[in-house]
Amino acid sequence: MIIDRAAYDREANRLLFRVVHEVAVRHAGRPFDEVVQVLRRDLPGSPSLAEEEIRRIAEQISVGRDPSGL
């Protein structure tokens, strides 16, 4: 059902933002490669992020920003 799918997608996105926020808090200012590795390990598989998006997020975190918006 569409409503169930929308609720699932919304929850999946919330989880994604929470994980990015947690990584940003714990690893702000750390080397880029380290942040990429942590994101690859901690991000949920669904919805999956493209490698390009993971690298963009890691770049933001490595310079001390929290791209999650939380």
RAQUI-V729567 format. One record per pair of residues at least 12 apart in sequence whose ideal C-beta (glycine too) atoms are under 6 Angstrom apart, sorted by the first residue. I is the first residue (numbers start at 0). J is the second residue. Records with the same first field share a line. If there is no record, write none. Layout:
I: J  J
This chain:
11: 45  46
14: 43
16: 67  69
18: 41  42
19: 56  67
20: 67  69
22: 37  38  41
23: 60  65
26: 60
27: 63
28: 63
31: 57  61
34: 57  60  61
35: 57
38: 53  57
